[in-house]
Amino acid sequence: MSEDHESPEPLEGLRPDTKAVRAGREGNDTALAPIIWTSTTYVTPSVQEGREMASAVGPSHFYTRYGNPSIKAFEDAVAALEGAEAARAFGSGMGAVSGVVLGLCSSGDHVVTQQQLYAGTQMLFQSVCPRFDIEVSFVDGRVPGAFAAAVKPGKTVLVFAETPANPRLDIVDLDEIGSISGPVTAVDSTFAPPLIQRPLTHGVDLSLHSATKIIGGHNDATLGVVSGSRELLDWIWGYAVLQGANASPYDATNGLRGIRTLGPRLRQQSDSALRLAEALAEHPAIEEMCYPGLPSHRGFELAKRQMDLPGGLLTFDVAGGLEGGCRFVESVRVAQLAPSLGGPETLVTHPASTTHISLLPEELEAAGIKPGTVRVSVGLEDPADIIADFLQALEHVG
Ligand SMILES: *Cc1c(COP(=O)(O)O)cnc(C)c1O
């Protein structure tokens, strides 16, 4: 790794909120807000230096697909919060997921992952991996020991978990993933950013995020990021630079902007989500409430152990099936019907009528999606307004 990927910022010993405000500010001169480096290319002072940069890993002043100062600032900030040696940004969360999977796996290799996954990741494992003769086993991530039991010694090269997981916020034991030796272990931690959960401190090799969601936090950056050891990240970069799913400097700067307020946003969204979950859990029009901060959630104890906050996402099933779900998401007024999560606005999604419309009833069931399942990303509005809005919308279902 070239030395411009070192992080000389004196953040060591500072607490996470302070790091979030100060990280990734190297090379900004005296500007307080990060500078956006839009240049795709950089002048090389000599043939010798050009040759060195062309053969370096992730140089930040050569050609933007290889690296870029604005992208590096975002990467440095994420690495500082994750407690990682290095981080690599991608043009989206799926860019990061496919960069890790296709960067590490070859024909004949085996991957262990879980049944509870983001739909795009599931499609990559189900449809793309077989085309490259990469075998994938899907285990129930909620069952203790399931990942380790599916590892085939000498053949499994990657163990890929997601926690909290789509769509019912199931929790996977990070200590268990971290204790698997042999394959590279990776966790998609999108629903729990580094101020809530840090997979690397549990011995996991790679932590992934769709920074499009909570890290960006303002619905204006399409961005992914992977953190881990420099050695692994250098290897992944070797594929990623050819995959071409590099982040845009604009989006990376928006990602860095989001990081500054990560702590306060997460605390407010967690607090509001808990209040909303408690207010609705016993409502007669709600059949099941899934929120890792409620003792009734299957992963409650595990979440308490490995997450500093239960987060701003919750999922529930409304009465009245498909029609009940449609009526609910069309009746909210403060909340809005839209995909994605982690922004200032409370959003609701109804997978059975939108993202998962093409699935058969039994496929929906296997994915943990019922006809009336609604996923909520709690925003930054006054929680009393969100609760009142949901209560009035629930009057339209059943
Ligand atoms: C959204 C999401 C992704 C994909 O991220 P994009 O930025 O949309 O490509 C991956 N994993 C999880 C858990 C997500 O929520």
The ligand as an SDF file (V2000), in Angstrom:
LIG
                    3D

 15 15  0  0  0  0  0  0  0  0999 V2000
  -29.0810   -1.3340    0.5180 C   0  0  0  0  0  0  0  0  0  0  0  0
  -28.2800   -2.4830    1.0130 C   0  0  0  0  0  0  0  0  0  0  0  0
  -27.2670   -3.0320    0.2330 C   0  0  0  0  0  0  0  0  0  0  0  0
  -26.9420   -2.5230   -1.1550 C   0  0  0  0  0  0  0  0  0  0  0  0
  -26.5390   -1.1950   -1.1210 O   0  0  0  0  0  0  0  0  0  0  0  0
  -26.6840   -0.1980   -2.3940 P   0  0  0  0  0  0  0  0  0  0  0  0
  -25.9850    1.0300   -1.9090 O   0  0  0  0  0  0  0  0  0  0  0  0
  -28.1390   -0.0310   -2.6470 O   0  0  0  0  0  0  0  0  0  0  0  0
  -26.0050   -0.8670   -3.5280 O   0  0  0  0  0  0  0  0  0  0  0  0
  -26.5370   -4.0850    0.7540 C   0  0  0  0  0  0  0  0  0  0  0  0
  -26.8020   -4.5870    1.9710 N   0  0  0  0  0  0  0  0  0  0  0  0
  -27.7950   -4.0890    2.7480 C   0  0  0  0  0  0  0  0  0  0  0  0
  -28.0370   -4.6910    4.0940 C   0  0  0  0  0  0  0  0  0  0  0  0
  -28.5650   -3.0120    2.2960 C   0  0  0  0  0  0  0  0  0  0  0  0
  -29.5510   -2.5220    3.0530 O   0  0  0  0  0  0  0  0  0  0  0  0
  1  2  1  0
  2  3  1  0
  2 14  2  0
  3  4  1  0
  3 10  2  0
  4  5  1  0
  5  6  1  0
  6  7  2  0
  6  8  1  0
  6  9  1  0
 10 11  1  0
 11 12  2  0
 12 13  1  0
 12 14  1  0
 14 15  1  0
M  END
$$$$
